[in-house]
Amino acid sequence: MAKANVKPAEGKLGIMVVGNGAVATTFMTGVLMTRKGLGKPVGSMTQMDKMRVGRGADKQYLHYGDIVPLAKLDDIVFGCWDVYPQNAYQSAVYAEVLKQKDIEPVRDELEKIVPMKAAFDKNFAKRLDGDNVKQCKDRWDMMEQVREDIRQFKAQNGCARIVVLWAASTEIYVPINEQVHYKLSDLEAAMKADDRENVAPSMCYAYAALVEGAPFIMGAPNTTVDIPAMWELAEKTHMPICGKDFKTGQTLVKSGFAPIIGTRCLGLDGWFSTNILGNRDGLVLDVPENFRTKEVSKLSTLETILKGDNQPDLYGDYYHKVRINYYPPRNDNKESWDNIDIFGWMGYPMQIKINFLCRDSILAAPVCLDLCLLSDLAARAGRFGTQRFLSFFLKSPMHDYTQGEEAVNHLYQQYTMLKNAIREMGGYEADEEID
């Protein structure tokens, strides 16, 4: 056994979730059921995947938890914020993702998870009408109230460490403003001046988490931690952050399938992606300003895998469009269609069609678990700032666009980054190349 370069996972890990909707309650219920032996954490890399460490005679395939000291599921305590006051049991039933038989055995535990008042601004999600909301003087006060929630939750539940996870709705698109978002001092001044245009509520959660010594994970495509001011704060507080927007359905397919086209040197004329979904996410994304946030996140994937600059004959001029349509009858059962126009030998056209009938929260829940456990691991390993190895789980991997850096969206390159980081933290050699 190599020597792990990480502090042990001692004591309880508090996972504080922003949002108590379909994704959050599916995640919480699944963890509670798994630790009772009544469910299996299918889709979770930290629980199910085995990876190689060592070479030659020393080669072995181990679960992540046998390589690095991950927090145990038994040590997790859940808390949440939401604009609606229903507890996690009521919310899980309302979401209609899981069957009653998969919720009832942990009903008592779910009923104890009662949302704290949300730091919320209706202008950022006009379709949400809950009244379980903090009264805040300004954005700085909003952040301070979230800090107080984190401190109280940690003390009341005897947690050694906290991770804050955003599993709430997509906010309206906040364009990056160099005057506000590039320097931490400017962002703080904007919060104190109650700049409600440039400072989203999600930024208040992220700021509060990092200052309270908790890694922050952005599960929606909001402009939150992907700004230089937050990178500065993550460095200053020695806390890990990662990219944004859980990579669950269509983008997972895209980041895995686009490499097939690229690796085989086939050409691309166009890629049209469309989705239908119901649930609260779909309702919020039905507003154009909120959809714009999601569109930017989903569009960036292809352009960094199939690059026109590298291969102008194949990818110099393709058309890429993404659409999301709100369709209430589907609820959480999202359906995505990808229509891909490719060309081959001598420019002859072909088509690929992918129809994915997915369950959004079922795909998101294991990603939530992995991001929480691996962010906590990174913090104990003394890794802070942007954690590029977590790109595997996110639609928009973090990258320093101020220096012209490009995100890595290629699924297999991301998987290599993930494994290398775990090898390193486990005291093994990071021995895979990213070509």
N, C-alpha and C positions, 0 to 999 in steps of 0.2 A: 504494500500500500504506500503510495506516494504521500508526501507531507502536504496537507491542504494549507493554502495561504489565506485562511479565513478564520475569523473568530467563530466559535461554536454558536449554534442556534439555541441559546438557553432562554428559558422563560416563554411567556405567551407573546404571540404576534397578533397585534390588533390590525385587522383589515377594515378600514373605514371607507365605505363606498358612497360616492356622490351619486344619488339616484337609487330608487328602490323599486324599479320597474321590472320588466321582463328579464333583461340580462342579469341584473343584480340578484334577483330572487332565484333564478335558475342556477346561478353560480353558488349562492349560499346554500340552497337546498341540496344541490349535488355534493358539495363538500360534507355537509352534515350527514347525508345518507351514506356516502362512501366511508366515512369514519365509523359508522355503525355496521359496516359490512353489508349494506343493503343496496349499494349501487357500485358501478365501476367508473373510474374517472377516464373514460374513453376520450381520446383526443388530446389529453394532457401529456405534453412531452416530459415534464418533470416526474410524472407518475408512471408513464408507460414506456417511454423510449429507452433504448439501450444504445450506447455509443462505444466506439473503440477507444481504449487508452493503451499506450505502449505499442511497441512494434516487435516483429519477429517472435522470439520465444516469450517475450514479456507481454504479448498482445492479449488483451481480454476485453470482453464486451460487458459493460456494467450499466445499471440504472444510474441516473444523475445523482440520486441520493446516496449512492455508494462511492461516488467520486468526490462530491462536495457536501458539506453539512447544511442541507436544506431544512427549513422549519417543517415540523411534522404537522399533518392535518389536525391531529388532536390538540395542538397548541394554538390553533387559530381561534380568535374571538372576532365576531362581526359587529360592526356598527354602521349606521348610514344617515344620510341627510336626504330629505325629499320634500317637494312642495305639497305633496299629499300626505296626510297623517297616518294612513293605514299601516299596520305592522307588516312584517315580511311575510307572514302566513296569509293575511288577507290579500296582499299584493300578488303573491304567487298564485293564489286561486284565481284572482281577477285576470292575471296575464294569460291564463289558459295555455301555457306552454307545456307544463307537466301535468300528468294525470293525478287525480286525487290519491291514488295508491302510492305515488312517489313523493307525496307531500305530507300526508297524515302521520307517518312514523316519526317525523321530526317537527310536528306541529308545535309542541311546547317550546322548543328552542327558537323556532321562527317567530312565535308570538312575542318573545322577549326582545326581538330586534325591532325597536320602535324608532322611526326616523326623527332625528333632530330637525329643527327648523332650517330650511334651506337658505343659503345666500343666493338670492334670485333677483333677476331684473326681467320683467315681462317683455321688455323690448327685444330681448335676445331669444325668446321662445314664445311668440305671441299666442300660440295655440294651447299653452298650458295655463290652467286656471286655479291651481291649488292655493290654499291660504295658509299653509304651514310654512310661513316665510318670515325671515328675520326683518326687523325694522332697523335700517342702517342710516346713519347720518351721511356717510360718504363711502367711497370704495375702501378707504383705509380702515374705517370702522368695520366694514363688512369683513375684511381680512382678519382684523383683530378678534372679531366674534368667532370666526372659524378656528383661529388659534386656541381660543379658550375652550371650544368644543373638543379639540384634539387633546388638550391637557387634561380636561375632566374625564374624557373617555379612558385615557391611558391610566389615570389614577384609579378610577372606579373599578376598572376591570383587571388591575394589576398587570398591565402589559409591559413587557421589557422593551418592545419596539412597535412602531406603527408604520403601516404603508397606507397611502391615500390613493384610491382608484376612482377615476371618473367613469361612471357607467350611466351617465345621464344623457339628456337629449343634445342634439347638435345645436350650437348657438348660431346666430346669424354671422355672416362672414365679416371678420374684422381685418381689413387690409393692414399690412405691416407699415407702421409709420416710424420713420427713422428718428423723428423728434421725441418720440415717446418710448419706443420698443427697443432701441439699440443700447441704451445705457441704463443700468439699474437705478441710478440716481434720478434719471428722467421718469422712469416708470413709477418710482416711489412718489415723486412730486405730482405726477398725474393722478395717482390714487388719493393723495391728500387733497388735491384740487377737485376731486370727484369728477374726473373726466370719464363720463359714462359712454362716450363714443369709442375711445381707444382702449379702455380697461374693461374687459369682459368679467363677469362673475367667476368664470373658470380660472382666471388669472389670480383672483383673490384666494381661491382654494389652493392653487399651486404654490403661491407665495407663502401662505400660512403653513402648508405641509413642510416645505423645505426649511423654513425658519425653525419649525418645531422638530427638526431632525427626522423627518419622514420622507422616504422616496415618494415621488408623485408620478402617477401613470395616467396619461390622457387617452381614454378609450374612444373619444369622438374626434372628428376632424377639426375641432376648434383651434383658432390661433391662441395658444396658451403658453406652452413651454418652448415652442419653436421660434423664440425670439432671443436675440443676443442678451437682452436684460436678464432673462431667466437663466441663460447659460452662465452668466456672471454670478447670479445668486446661487446656482448649483455648485459652482466652484467655491464660492465664499463659504457656504454652509457644509461643504464636503458631502453633498448628497447626490445620488444618482437620479437622472431623468432619462427618458427614452423618446421615441418618436410619438406618433399619435394615430388613433383610429384603428380599432381591432381589425385585423385581416381575417375575415371569416368566410365569405362566400365567393362572390364574383372576382374580387381582387386576388384572392388565394388562387383561383383557377388561372387568372391572367398571369400572375407571377410564376406559376408553374408551367403554363402552356406556352407562353411567349418564348421561353428558352428552347422549346422544341423547334419552333420556326427558325430562330436565330442560329441554333447549333447545326441545323440541317441546311443552312444557307438558302432557304426559300424566301421569296419576296413577299411583301405585304402591301396591298392596296388600301385596305381599310379594316377597321375593327369597330363594330357597333355593339354597344352593351346597353341592355335595358333591364329594368327590374320592376317587379310589383311587390309591394308589401303593405301590411296593415299596421297594427300596433302603434304605440305612442311615437316611436321613431319615425314611422311613415307619416303620421299626422303632422309632426313638426317639420319634416322634410318637404311637405307639400307647400310650404311657404318659400317663394323663390330665393329670398336672402339666405335662408337656412340651407337650401339645396346647393347654393353656390359654394358654401363651405365644403360640402361633401364632394361636389364635382371636382374642385381643385385637387382634393386628396386622391380621388380615384383616377384622374387623368394622368397624374405624374408617373404612374407605374410603368406604362408601356414605353414611354419616351426614354427611360433610362436603361431599358433592356434591349430594345431594337433601335439602334442609334443611326440616324441618317448620316452623321458626320463620319462614322467608321465605315459604313456600307451604303454609300449613296445609291448604287444601282438597285439595292434591295429595299432600303428603308428611307430613301431620300424624300419621299412625297406621299406618305399614307394619311388617310383620314381617320380620326379617332373621335368617337362620340360616346358619351355616357348619359343615360337617362334613368330617373327613378320616378315611379308613379305610385301614388297612394291609392290603395285598393283595400278597403276595410275587410271584405269577406275573408281575406287570407290571414289576417291577424299576424302572428309571428312567423308563419310559413311563407318565407320569401321565395320568389321564383325569379331566376335570372336567365336571360338569353344572351348569348354572344354569337354574333354573325360575323365571321372572319373571312375576308376575301384575300386569298393568297395567290401567288403565281409561281410557276416552276420552270422547268427546262424550256428555253426559247420563249419565255414570257407567257406560257399558256396558263389561263386562269383556273383556279379551283376554289372550293368553298369548304369551310369548317363551321359546324353549328354545335354549340354546347348549350344544353338546357339543364340547369341545376335547380332542382326543387329542394331548397335547403330550409333548415330551421335555424333562424338567425341566432337565437339565444343558446341553442344546443351547441352551435359552433363557437359562440363567444365565451361561454362559461369556462371551458378548459384554458382558453387564452388568458382570461382574467386570473385564473389560478397560477398559471406559469409566470405571468408578468409580475404578480405579487411576490411569489416565492423567489424569483430570480433577481428582482429589484432589492429585496431584503438581503439576499446573498451578496449582491454587489456592494451594498452598504457595509456589510460585515467584512468584506474583502478590501475595504478602503478604496473602492472604485467610485469616483464621483464625476459629475458632469455627464455628458451624453454617453449613453451605453449603446454603442452601435451593434453590439451582439444581440440586442433584443429586437432588431429590425425584422427578424423572422416572423414576429407576431403582429406586425403593424403595417397598415396601408401606406403610411407616410413616414419612412425612417428619417430620423433626424440627421441633418447634414449642415455644414457651415456654408450657407449660400453667400455670405458676405465675402468668402474667399474663393467663390466659384466651385466649391466642392459639390459633387453629385451624390444623390442618395443611391445606395445599393438596393435594388428592388428584385433582383434575380433570386428566386427562392432557394436555389441550390448553393449559391454563394452566401446567402444569409444563413443557411443551415451550417455551412462550414464555419462562419464567424461565431455562431452559437456554440458549436462543439469546441472550437479552439479556446474560447473564453472559459468554458467549463473545465477543459483540460488544464489550462493555466491556473485557475483558482484551486483545482484539485492537486496542484503540484506536479503535474505531468507536462510534457513538452507539447506546445501548440504546433502540431506537426502536419496540418493540412494546408496546402497552398490555395489561395483564391486567384484563379487565372483571370 
